[in-house]
């Protein structure tokens, strides 16, 4: 579990070491592009509300990712 919400992030980076990550909280940032997550194959929940995402790439290998309200 990794909490990165409300950190004024503009991009997702430096998550390479956390390959076993299952929950990622990125709400209330300034992320415009959803990328650099393809290696997180164990990711189950990805929370992205209140960002300005216009580009989504590299989620095709995230087979464990499940969606619900407020999460992808």
NUDO-385273 format. One record per residue: residue number from 1; residue in three letters; x, y, z of N, C-alpha, C, CB in turn. Coordinates in pm, whole numbers, plus 50000, padded with zeros to 5 digits. Last residue first. Glycine has a CB too. Layout:
BEGIN
<atom pos="NUM" code="Ala" n_east="X" n_north="Y" n_up="Z" ca_east="X" ca_north="Y" ca_up="Z" c_east="X" c_north="Y" c_up="Z" cb_east="X" cb_north="Y" cb_up="Z"/>
...
END
This chain:
BEGIN
<atom pos="72" code="Unk" n_east="49019" n_north="50305" n_up="48983" ca_east="49021" ca_north="50253" ca_up="48847" c_east="49020" c_north="50102" c_up="48853" cb_east="49144" cb_north="50304" cb_up="48769"/>
<atom pos="71" code="Unk" n_east="48797" n_north="50459" n_up="49214" ca_east="48916" ca_north="50381" ca_up="49181" c_east="48907" c_north="50338" c_up="49038" cb_east="48932" cb_north="50259" cb_up="49275"/>
<atom pos="70" code="Unk" n_east="48558" n_north="50583" n_up="49239" ca_east="48675" ca_north="50650" ca_up="49294" c_east="48806" c_north="50577" c_up="49269" cb_east="48657" cb_north="50668" cb_up="49439"/>
<atom pos="69" code="Unk" n_east="48387" n_north="50280" n_up="49234" ca_east="48374" ca_north="50426" ca_up="49238" c_east="48496" c_north="50488" c_up="49307" cb_east="48243" cb_north="50467" cb_up="49310"/>
<atom pos="68" code="Unk" n_east="48612" n_north="50035" n_up="49097" ca_east="48492" ca_north="50073" ca_up="49170" c_east="48487" c_north="50225" c_up="49173" cb_east="48490" cb_north="50012" cb_up="49314"/>
<atom pos="67" code="Unk" n_east="48799" n_north="49773" n_up="48937" ca_east="48745" ca_north="49908" ca_up="48947" c_east="48627" c_north="49918" c_up="49039" cb_east="48706" cb_north="49957" cb_up="48812"/>
<atom pos="66" code="Unk" n_east="49112" n_north="49607" n_up="48966" ca_east="48966" ca_north="49603" ca_up="48974" c_east="48915" c_north="49743" c_up="48993" cb_east="48918" cb_north="49511" cb_up="49090"/>
<atom pos="65" code="Unk" n_east="49391" n_north="49447" n_up="48837" ca_east="49329" ca_north="49576" ca_up="48865" c_east="49178" c_north="49564" c_up="48858" cb_east="49379" cb_north="49682" cb_up="48768"/>
<atom pos="64" code="Unk" n_east="49515" n_north="49224" n_up="48750" ca_east="49457" ca_north="49219" ca_up="48884" c_east="49380" c_north="49345" c_up="48920" cb_east="49565" cb_north="49195" cb_up="48986"/>
<atom pos="63" code="Unk" n_east="49632" n_north="49286" n_up="48505" ca_east="49518" ca_north="49196" ca_up="48507" c_east="49447" c_north="49191" c_up="48642" cb_east="49561" cb_north="49058" cb_up="48468"/>
<atom pos="62" code="Unk" n_east="49792" n_north="49493" n_up="48360" ca_east="49748" ca_north="49497" ca_up="48499" c_east="49620" c_north="49416" c_up="48515" cb_east="49725" cb_north="49642" cb_up="48546"/>
<atom pos="61" code="Unk" n_east="49863" n_north="49523" n_up="48101" ca_east="49921" ca_north="49408" ca_up="48172" c_east="49876" c_north="49401" c_up="48318" cb_east="50071" cb_north="49415" cb_up="48166"/>
<atom pos="60" code="Unk" n_east="49746" n_north="49760" n_up="48011" ca_east="49701" ca_north="49633" ca_up="47954" c_east="49757" c_north="49510" c_up="48024" cb_east="49739" cb_north="49628" cb_up="47810"/>
<atom pos="59" code="Unk" n_east="49829" n_north="50008" n_up="48076" ca_east="49753" ca_north="49936" ca_up="48178" c_east="49712" c_north="49798" c_up="48133" cb_east="49631" cb_north="50015" cb_up="48217"/>
<atom pos="58" code="Unk" n_east="49962" n_north="50186" n_up="47899" ca_east="50034" ca_north="50082" ca_up="47969" c_east="49960" c_north="50010" c_up="48079" cb_east="50153" cb_north="50138" cb_up="48024"/>
<atom pos="57" code="Unk" n_east="49803" n_north="50506" n_up="47935" ca_east="49887" ca_north="50412" ca_up="47860" c_east="49941" c_north="50304" c_up="47953" cb_east="50003" cb_north="50486" cb_up="47790"/>
<atom pos="56" code="Unk" n_east="49607" n_north="50783" n_up="47895" ca_east="49615" ca_north="50656" ca_up="47968" c_east="49691" c_north="50557" c_up="47882" cb_east="49472" cb_north="50601" cb_up="48005"/>
<atom pos="55" code="Unk" n_east="49579" n_north="51128" n_up="47929" ca_east="49646" ca_north="51020" ca_up="47857" c_east="49653" c_north="50897" c_up="47948" cb_east="49788" cb_north="51064" cb_up="47810"/>
<atom pos="54" code="Unk" n_east="49458" n_north="51301" n_up="48100" ca_east="49412" ca_north="51306" ca_up="47962" c_east="49472" c_north="51194" c_up="47878" cb_east="49445" cb_north="51441" cb_up="47900"/>
<atom pos="53" code="Unk" n_east="49377" n_north="51380" n_up="48428" ca_east="49434" ca_north="51278" ca_up="48339" c_east="49372" c_north="51287" c_up="48200" cb_east="49412" cb_north="51138" cb_up="48397"/>
<atom pos="52" code="Unk" n_east="49393" n_north="51548" n_up="48660" ca_east="49354" ca_north="51598" ca_up="48527" c_east="49412" c_north="51506" c_up="48420" cb_east="49402" cb_north="51746" cb_up="48506"/>
<atom pos="51" code="Unk" n_east="49234" n_north="51435" n_up="48963" ca_east="49353" ca_north="51462" ca_up="48883" c_east="49304" c_north="51515" c_up="48749" cb_east="49444" cb_north="51332" cb_up="48865"/>
<atom pos="50" code="Unk" n_east="49024" n_north="51330" n_up="49124" ca_east="49070" ca_north="51469" ca_up="49135" c_east="49211" c_north="51491" c_up="49080" cb_east="49065" cb_north="51513" cb_up="49279"/>
<atom pos="49" code="Unk" n_east="49112" n_north="50983" n_up="49165" ca_east="49016" ca_north="51094" ca_up="49160" c_east="49084" c_north="51229" c_up="49181" cb_east="48906" cb_north="51073" cb_up="49264"/>
<atom pos="48" code="Unk" n_east="49256" n_north="50746" n_up="49165" ca_east="49303" ca_north="50857" ca_up="49083" c_east="49211" c_north="50979" c_up="49083" cb_east="49322" cb_north="50811" cb_up="48943"/>
<atom pos="47" code="Unk" n_east="49368" n_north="50445" n_up="49288" ca_east="49280" ca_north="50558" ca_up="49317" c_east="49335" c_north="50684" c_up="49252" cb_east="49265" cb_north="50577" cb_up="49470"/>
<atom pos="46" code="Unk" n_east="49368" n_north="50124" n_up="49218" ca_east="49440" ca_north="50244" ca_up="49178" c_east="49345" c_north="50362" c_up="49191" cb_east="49495" cb_north="50231" cb_up="49031"/>
<atom pos="45" code="Unk" n_east="49410" n_north="49792" n_up="49323" ca_east="49332" ca_north="49916" ca_up="49330" c_east="49422" c_north="50034" c_up="49298" cb_east="49268" cb_north="49933" cb_up="49470"/>
<atom pos="44" code="Unk" n_east="49595" n_north="49595" n_up="49254" ca_east="49452" ca_north="49562" ca_up="49258" c_east="49364" c_north="49686" c_up="49257" cb_east="49421" cb_north="49479" cb_up="49382"/>
<atom pos="43" code="Unk" n_east="49900" n_north="49506" n_up="49113" ca_east="49816" ca_north="49618" ca_up="49154" c_east="49669" c_north="49581" c_up="49144" cb_east="49847" cb_north="49743" cb_up="49068"/>
<atom pos="42" code="Unk" n_east="50075" n_north="49328" n_up="49014" ca_east="49994" ca_north="49284" ca_up="49129" c_east="49900" c_north="49393" c_up="49179" cb_east="50085" cb_north="49240" cb_up="49242"/>
<atom pos="41" code="Unk" n_east="50220" n_north="49455" n_up="48817" ca_east="50124" ca_north="49352" ca_up="48776" c_east="50039" c_north="49298" c_up="48891" cb_east="50198" cb_north="49238" cb_up="48712"/>
<atom pos="40" code="Unk" n_east="50360" n_north="49706" n_up="48750" ca_east="50290" ca_north="49678" ca_up="48877" c_east="50180" c_north="49574" c_up="48854" cb_east="50230" cb_north="49808" cb_up="48937"/>
<atom pos="39" code="Unk" n_east="50454" n_north="49774" n_up="48504" ca_east="50530" ca_north="49672" ca_up="48578" c_east="50463" c_north="49634" c_up="48711" cb_east="50670" cb_north="49723" cb_up="48606"/>
<atom pos="38" code="Unk" n_east="50290" n_north="49984" n_up="48415" ca_east="50280" ca_north="49853" ca_up="48353" c_east="50352" c_north="49742" c_up="48428" cb_east="50333" cb_north="49860" cb_up="48217"/>
<atom pos="37" code="Unk" n_east="50311" n_north="50245" n_up="48489" ca_east="50251" ca_north="50154" ca_up="48586" c_east="50249" c_north="50009" c_up="48537" cb_east="50110" cb_north="50199" cb_up="48617"/>
<atom pos="36" code="Unk" n_east="50376" n_north="50456" n_up="48321" ca_east="50479" ca_north="50401" ca_up="48410" c_east="50422" c_north="50311" c_up="48519" cb_east="50556" cb_north="50514" cb_up="48475"/>
<atom pos="35" code="Unk" n_east="50082" n_north="50671" n_up="48317" ca_east="50185" ca_north="50588" ca_up="48255" c_east="50283" c_north="50541" c_up="48361" cb_east="50259" cb_north="50664" cb_up="48143"/>
<atom pos="34" code="Unk" n_east="49862" n_north="50899" n_up="48265" ca_east="49866" ca_north="50775" ca_up="48342" c_east="49958" c_north="50678" c_up="48271" cb_east="49723" cb_north="50715" cb_up="48359"/>
<atom pos="33" code="Unk" n_east="49901" n_north="51241" n_up="48288" ca_east="49926" ca_north="51123" ca_up="48205" c_east="49939" c_north="51001" c_up="48294" cb_east="50053" cb_north="51142" cb_up="48118"/>
<atom pos="32" code="Unk" n_east="49856" n_north="51433" n_up="48477" ca_east="49789" ca_north="51448" ca_up="48348" c_east="49800" c_north="51322" c_up="48262" cb_east="49848" cb_north="51565" cb_up="48272"/>
<atom pos="31" code="Unk" n_east="49820" n_north="51502" n_up="48814" ca_east="49868" ca_north="51404" ca_up="48718" c_east="49787" c_north="51416" c_up="48589" cb_east="49858" cb_north="51260" cb_up="48775"/>
<atom pos="30" code="Unk" n_east="49811" n_north="51650" n_up="49047" ca_east="49799" ca_north="51718" ca_up="48918" c_east="49851" c_north="51629" c_up="48807" cb_east="49875" cb_north="51852" cb_up="48919"/>
<atom pos="29" code="Unk" n_east="49605" n_north="51509" n_up="49305" ca_east="49735" ca_north="51555" ca_up="49256" c_east="49710" c_north="51631" c_up="49126" cb_east="49835" cb_north="51435" cb_up="49234"/>
<atom pos="28" code="Unk" n_east="49390" n_north="51361" n_up="49425" ca_east="49416" ca_north="51502" ca_up="49452" c_east="49560" c_north="51544" c_up="49423" cb_east="49384" cb_north="51533" cb_up="49597"/>
<atom pos="27" code="Unk" n_east="49511" n_north="51021" n_up="49459" ca_east="49409" ca_north="51123" ca_up="49447" c_east="49463" c_north="51263" c_up="49479" cb_east="49293" cb_north="51091" cb_up="49540"/>
<atom pos="26" code="Unk" n_east="49660" n_north="50790" n_up="49459" ca_east="49716" ca_north="50907" ca_up="49391" c_east="49614" c_north="51020" c_up="49378" cb_east="49766" cb_north="50867" cb_up="49253"/>
<atom pos="25" code="Unk" n_east="49737" n_north="50496" n_up="49603" ca_east="49650" ca_north="50612" ca_up="49623" c_east="49716" c_north="50736" c_up="49565" cb_east="49617" cb_north="50632" cb_up="49774"/>
<atom pos="24" code="Unk" n_east="49742" n_north="50161" n_up="49540" ca_east="49812" ca_north="50286" ca_up="49512" c_east="49714" c_north="50402" c_up="49515" cb_east="49884" cb_north="50279" cb_up="49375"/>
<atom pos="23" code="Unk" n_east="49797" n_north="49831" n_up="49635" ca_east="49708" ca_north="49946" ca_up="49648" c_east="49788" c_north="50074" c_up="49629" cb_east="49636" cb_north="49947" cb_up="49786"/>
<atom pos="22" code="Unk" n_east="50006" n_north="49655" n_up="49576" ca_east="49869" ca_north="49615" ca_up="49548" c_east="49770" c_north="49730" c_up="49554" cb_east="49828" cb_north="49508" cb_up="49643"/>
<atom pos="21" code="Unk" n_east="50342" n_north="49599" n_up="49479" ca_east="50241" ca_north="49694" ca_up="49525" c_east="50100" c_north="49651" c_up="49483" cb_east="50271" cb_north="49834" cb_up="49471"/>
<atom pos="20" code="Unk" n_east="50560" n_north="49461" n_up="49395" ca_east="50455" ca_north="49386" ca_up="49464" c_east="50342" c_north="49474" c_up="49516" cb_east="50515" cb_north="49309" cb_up="49578"/>
<atom pos="19" code="Unk" n_east="50740" n_north="49648" n_up="49293" ca_east="50671" ca_north="49559" ca_up="49199" c_east="50559" c_north="49479" c_up="49263" cb_east="50771" cb_north="49465" cb_up="49138"/>
<atom pos="18" code="Unk" n_east="50882" n_north="49892" n_up="49364" ca_east="50766" ca_north="49841" ca_up="49438" c_east="50680" c_north="49749" c_up="49351" cb_east="50680" cb_north="49957" cb_up="49490"/>
<atom pos="17" code="Unk" n_east="51087" n_north="50003" n_up="49206" ca_east="51122" ca_north="49909" ca_up="49314" c_east="51001" c_north="49842" c_up="49382" cb_east="51202" cb_north="49982" cb_up="49418"/>
<atom pos="16" code="Unk" n_east="50947" n_north="50177" n_up="49019" ca_east="51008" ca_north="50052" ca_up="48976" c_east="51040" c_north="49956" c_up="49091" cb_east="51135" cb_north="50081" cb_up="48901"/>
<atom pos="15" code="Unk" n_east="50849" n_north="50424" n_up="49061" ca_east="50778" ca_north="50315" ca_up="49128" c_east="50836" c_north="50179" c_up="49090" cb_east="50630" cb_north="50320" cb_up="49094"/>
<atom pos="14" code="Unk" n_east="50930" n_north="50664" n_up="48938" ca_east="51010" ca_north="50605" ca_up="49045" c_east="50936" c_north="50498" c_up="49125" cb_east="51057" cb_north="50713" cb_up="49139"/>
<atom pos="13" code="Unk" n_east="50620" n_north="50839" n_up="48862" ca_east="50755" ca_north="50792" ca_up="48833" c_east="50819" c_north="50733" c_up="48958" cb_east="50841" cb_north="50908" cb_up="48779"/>
<atom pos="12" code="Unk" n_east="50368" n_north="51019" n_up="48728" ca_east="50393" ca_north="50897" ca_up="48805" c_east="50530" c_north="50846" c_up="48765" cb_east="50282" cb_north="50788" cb_up="48782"/>
<atom pos="11" code="Unk" n_east="50338" n_north="51377" n_up="48761" ca_east="50355" ca_north="51254" ca_up="48684" c_east="50385" c_north="51139" c_up="48780" cb_east="50469" cb_north="51269" cb_up="48579"/>
<atom pos="10" code="Unk" n_east="50284" n_north="51568" n_up="48943" ca_east="50244" ca_north="51596" ca_up="48805" c_east="50261" c_north="51475" c_up="48715" cb_east="50322" cb_north="51712" cb_up="48750"/>
<atom pos="9" code="Unk" n_east="50177" n_north="51598" n_up="49280" ca_east="50249" ca_north="51523" ca_up="49178" c_east="50195" c_north="51559" c_up="49040" cb_east="50236" cb_north="51370" cb_up="49202"/>
<atom pos="8" code="Unk" n_east="50083" n_north="51712" n_up="49515" ca_east="50112" ca_north="51799" ca_up="49400" c_east="50196" c_north="51728" c_up="49293" cb_east="50185" cb_north="51924" cb_up="49446"/>
<atom pos="7" code="Unk" n_east="49993" n_north="51541" n_up="49705" ca_east="50136" ca_north="51570" ca_up="49704" c_east="50179" c_north="51659" c_up="49588" cb_east="50213" cb_north="51442" cb_up="49700"/>
<atom pos="6" code="Unk" n_east="49744" n_north="51403" n_up="49754" ca_east="49767" ca_north="51543" ca_up="49794" c_east="49915" c_north="51577" c_up="49806" cb_east="49697" cb_north="51571" cb_up="49927"/>
<atom pos="5" code="Unk" n_east="49861" n_north="51064" n_up="49788" ca_east="49759" ca_north="51163" ca_up="49758" c_east="49795" c_north="51299" c_up="49818" cb_east="49623" cb_north="51116" cb_up="49811"/>
<atom pos="4" code="Unk" n_east="50011" n_north="50840" n_up="49815" ca_east="50077" ca_north="50956" ca_up="49755" c_east="49975" c_north="51064" c_up="49722" cb_east="50154" cb_north="50915" cb_up="49628"/>
<atom pos="3" code="Unk" n_east="50055" n_north="50550" n_up="49983" ca_east="49974" ca_north="50671" ca_up="49985" c_east="50054" c_north="50788" c_up="49930" cb_east="49924" cb_north="50703" cb_up="50129"/>
<atom pos="2" code="Unk" n_east="50058" n_north="50216" n_up="49910" ca_east="50137" ca_north="50338" ca_up="49900" c_east="50044" c_north="50458" c_up="49888" cb_east="50234" cb_north="50332" cb_up="49780"/>
<atom pos="1" code="Unk" n_east="50085" n_north="49884" n_up="50000" ca_east="50000" ca_north="50000" ca_up="50000" c_east="50090" c_north="50124" c_up="50000" cb_east="49903" cb_north="49999" cb_up="50122"/>
END
